[in-house]
Amino acid sequence: MYLITKWFGTFLYNKKGLQEKILFPKNIKSLSNRMLKIKKSEILIEEKKISENAKDIIVNEKRLSELGEYKPDDSFFKKLDINPEVFGFSNDMLQKVTLIVTQENIEEELASSDLQIIQMINTLDDFIQISNLLSERFESWSVIPTSNEKILPLKNTLSTVNEEIKSLEKQIENEMEKIVPNITNLAGSLIGARLISFSGGIKKLAMLPSSTIQVLGAEKALFRYKKEGGKPPKHGVIFQHSYINKSSKDKRGKIARIFAAKISIAAKADAFTKRVISDELKKNLENRIKEIKNL
């Protein structure tokens, strides 16, 4: 017996023809859910049920190997043609199912990429903190007359940490260029990665209003303002960009607002449309910054 599953149902054949079938519900959501399970190498309930009483089953998918003998090159599978329209399933249904499955796969891939970026940037910041502590210790020790032999372990450790920082920065840059090219081109790989980390993911960053993006990373200052009053923070991690920190203090607030608005657009493109629009955004942003500085 040959067990084969299509997007619309699962079938049992022998050399004489179709012996048994279980068709899936004619519902786009149900069909797409089954397709996603198949892509995750899960065995469907229908597949288990149809194979319960069958003997000597042959399958053409690795995921079904516990239900039968895995023989993907069996000539029977190559000449078997199961037409969905014969069973009442249209090509239009297939297109809708494929679209949903593709969107789900993209979101899962993004979620996985988010976690990688967040872990990498958090590790980088840990390394930077360690490097700063070691540098302070090295400087304070260096002013005391001491032998090179005694201070060498600290010096070597500091050198190793700094080398790892450079290596990790390069990894982050490469990942960011692949995953979020618009954010990376506009804000830089490290600032972009920190924005993703602070917001909790690319999609979450894309859903934030630009006013929130503007102060991401300034949570402590924002909390202090709400609790004690005074002046609210005008910018968070985006202050690290030369667009802002190299501008005069009286212009930074306006530039930060415009910059955050462009990052918001870039994030939406990276998360949803996948269009590369950063060159246009960057050109428009730099023109607006020039206008502000000339005021």
N, C-alpha and C positions, 0 to 999 in steps of 0.2 A: 504494500500500500504506500502511496505517495502523499505526504502531507505538505500542502502549500498554502501560504497565506498571502492574500492580496489586500489592498487598502479597504476593500468593501466586504471581505469575508474570508473564512478559512475553509479549505476543501480537502477531501480525501478522494484520491483516484487510484484505480488499478489499470492494468493494460487494456481493460475493456471500456474504461471511461469513468465518469463521475459516479462515486458510490455514496457520498454523503457531503453535506454542506451546512455551514452555519453562517448566515449573512449577518452583518453588523447592522445596528439601527440606522435608518436613513436620516441621520441627524448630524449636522456638520460638527458640532461640539463633540459628540460621541465618537465620530470617525477620527477626528484630529487627536483625541485623547488616546485612542488605540495606536495611532501612528506614532505618537510620542513615546508610548511604552515600548513599541517595537524598536524605535531608534535607541532606546536605553537598554536594549537586549533583554527585555522582560518577556515572559511567556504569558500570553493572553488566556483568560478563563475559557474562551471559546476553543482555543487550541487544545487545552487540557481535556475539555469535555469531549471533543470530537475524536480524540485519540485513545479514550479510555478503553474501548473494547476492540480496538484495531490491533492487528498483529503484524510483525515484521515491517514496521513503518520506516520509510526512507524520507529524509528531510534535506532541504537545500540551504538551510540557514544554520549557522553555528549556534545561535541562541536556542534552537529547537533540538539540539543534540541529545538532551535528556529524554526527549519523547521518541526518538528514533535514531537510526544510523545516518550520520552526516555524510552525504554524497552529493556535493554541489555540482559535480561534473557529469552526473547521470544524464544520459541522452534524453530520457523521458521529460525532464524539466525543460530542456532546450526547445523541444517541439510542442510543449503544452501551451496553449493560448486560451486564456479565460477572459472573455469579453464582459466588462462591467455592465454594459447596456442591456445585455441579455437578462441580467438579474435586477434591472431597474435603477442602476446607478449611472449618472451622467458625467460627462467630462467637466461640466460646470461645477459639480459637487467636488470633483477631484481638485480643481483649481482653488476652490475656497479652502479645502482641507490643507492643501500644500502651503497656501499663504499663511494660515494660522500656525502650522508646524514650523515654517521658516522663521516667523516672528518669535515664537517661543524659543527656538534654538539660538537666535541672535541675543535675546534677553538673558538666556542662561550663560552664553559666552561672555557677555558683558559683565554679568555678576561675578563670574570666575575671574575675569580680568581685573575687575574692581578690587577684589580681595588681594590679588597679587600686588597691584600698585600700592594699596594701603599698607600691606606688610612691608614692602620695599622702602617706602618713604618713612615709615615709622622706625624701621631698622637704621636707615640713614641718619635720622635725627638722634637715635641712641648713640650711634658711632660718633657723631659730631660732639655730643655732650661728653662722651668718654675722652675724645681727643682734647677738648677744652680743659678737662680736669687734669689730664696727663701733661698738657702744655704748661699749666700753672705749676704743677708739681716739679716739672723739669726746670722751669725758670727759677723757682725758689731754691731748688737744690744746686743749680749751676752757680749761684752767687757765693756758695760756701766752698772753700777749698776742699776738693775731693778727688779721688783717683778716677780715671776714665773707666776702670774696671767695675767700680761700684755703680756708676751712673749708666753704664752701657745697657743693662736690661731694660731700664725705663726708656732710654733713647730708642732702642730697637722696637719696643712695644708701640711707642708713639708713631714710629715710622710705619709699622705694619698696619695700624689703625687708619692712618692717613691714606695709605695705598688702597685699603679696602673701601674707604670713602670715595675715592676717585673711581674705582671699579664699579661700585654700586650706583654712583651718579650716572655713569655711562649706560648701565643696564636700564635704569629708570628712563633715561632719554630715549633709548631704543624702543622700549615698551610703549612709552607715551606716544611716540611718533606713529606707531602701528595702530594703537587703540583709539587715541583721541587727537588726530592730526590738527584739527582746528584750534583746540585749546592750547596745544603745545606750541604751535606757530605764533599764537597771539600772546600767551602769557609766559611761555617757557615751560620746560618739562618739570622742573622742581616746584615752581609755584603752582602749576596745574595739578601735579600729583598731590600737593598739600591741600588744595581745594577739594579734590576728590576724597581725600582722607577725612577732612573736617566735615564734609557734607554726608559722608557714608556711602558714596558710590556715584558713578557717572550719571545714572538716570536721576538720582536724587538731586544732584547738582543742577541738572538741566531743568528740574521742576521748581527750583528755588527762585524767588524774586531777586532781581539784581541788587536791591537794597540789602538783602541778606548776604549775598555773595560778597558785597563790598566789605562787610565786617567779619567774614569768616576768619577765625584765628584770633579774634579779639574778644572772645567770650568773657574772659575775666574782667576786662575793662568795661564791657557792656553791662555785666552783672553789677559791677561797682557803681556805674552810672545810675542804674535803676534803683540801687539800694541807697546810695548816698547823694545822688544828684550830681551837679557839675556839668561838664561838657561830655556829650556822647562821643564814642570813637568814630573817626571818619573813615578808617580803613583798617583791615586786618592783615592777612598774609600778603595781599596784593601790594602792600607798601614796599615789599622787597624789590619790586620791579622798578627799573630806572625811570619809567614814565612818571612815577610818583615821587620816589625818594630823591630824585635829582631836580625836582621842581620846587619852586618857592613855596613856603608854608601856606601862604594865602591862596594858592592855586590847587593844592593837593586834594582838597575835598571835592571840587568840581571834576578834576581829572579822574579821581577814584570812582565817582558815580558813572562817568562815561565808560571807563575801563570795565567796570563790573557789568554794565549793560551789554557790552560787546562780548564779554566772556559768557554771559548767559545765552546769547545767540549762538556762539560757538559750541557750547555744551549741548544745546538742543540739536544742532546739526550732527554732532558726533554721536549722540545717543539715539536719534530717531531717523533723520533723513539720509545720513552718511554722505552728504554732499560736502565737498571741500570748498569752503567759502572764506577761509581765514585771510587770504591775501586782500580780498575786498574789504573785510572788516578792519584789518590792520591799517590799510590806506586811509579809510574813513576816520578811524580813531586818531591817527597821527595828524590828520588835517584839523580835527576838532581840538586836539591838544595845542596845536600852533595858534588857533584862534583864541583859545583861553589865555595862553601866555602873552598874546599881543594886546589883550584887553587893558 
